[in-house]
Amino acid sequence: MDIDALRRDTPGTAHRLHLNNAGAGLLSRPTLDAVTAHLELEATIGGYEAARQEQHRIDATYTSLARLIGGRPDEIALFDNSTHAWNAAFYALTFKPGDRILTGRAEYGSNVLAYLQVARRTGAEIVVVPDDPSGQLDTAALAELIDERTRLVGISHVPTSGGLINPAAEIGRITRAAGVPFLLDATQSVGQFPVDVEAIGCDMLTATGRKFLRGPRGTGFLWVRSEALEHLDPHVVEIHSATWDGGRGFTWQPGARRFETWETAYANVLGLDAAVRQALDLGLDRIGERALALGAHLRDRLDDLPGVTTHDLGEHRCAIVTATVDGLSATEVAAGLARQRINVTTTVPEQTQFDTEHRGVHPLVRLSPHYYNTEAELDRTVEVMAALARTAR
């Protein structure tokens, strides 16, 4: 991996030390060019006409995404973000009083709110699976909790609030054996390291384009295993997702596109395709190896600093690193880093409610390097963090 060349192709690296890839990765020049070229085409010949002209490239996006996660193009639906994709899958399930939704302490805040709403509406029960001693979801406890009332297992592969990697493949083995649908929120994992739906065994997966895939904002997708479609009834129907039968009925579109809506920002879609193709060309194995190594390097260096504590859980950890500095709030630390042109963000208690209830450590400073970052950049960040810790003592 030629890091110097990748950085030359990433305009933002000339201006900022970007450690907020878990928020939004820096666009590469090919991705930026794909977006702007289509906008220029729309401005020149018209939006509908541009979409028709580029239809083959738009269709190729489904193929690229399928290659990325090991699925098939007809199992992919495009969305404007991962939350809408996740909602489309979740609300296609039906629940009744006594049904159980099993989830983990690391579940994303919007997903939790959806669980709470459905529980309020239907009388379904939310069961939070405990963690094992390492802090990842306890798969033995999950296997014990699954019963005939379990309607869904919904898990965040990587939380928004830390470096944990949940054991998705083992969860998939358990859910397949029990015949229970498994919805995996892979928003923080797709693009950061290899994610294979067949190896994991999930039934539905959602992800975004803007984070570790380095795609444009306003992009996301849903993957649905073909065999799972018979158990799902999309919550929304419109002229793109279904076909009128000429009378008083309709037929769903085949495959996952029954979850889509007609209007789409095709410039963003083509930018997403460019970003995905770049990730495929680089190789997710190599991307994952470097990203996780950078995360470990940063975490180890921060752990060595007096007054700085990292808070990442799990047996396996990714490139997301969370930390606190004694005597300073997370907001003050993030602001101190921003003054040195280092991009980070902070965790929010409401974004991982069950983790907040259990640990009570949020807000934290969240630093998330990616493969185009350098060890020198991480060392510079550690120096700034050390200086902030000294001033707080």
Disulfide bonds with the S-S distance in Angstrom:
none
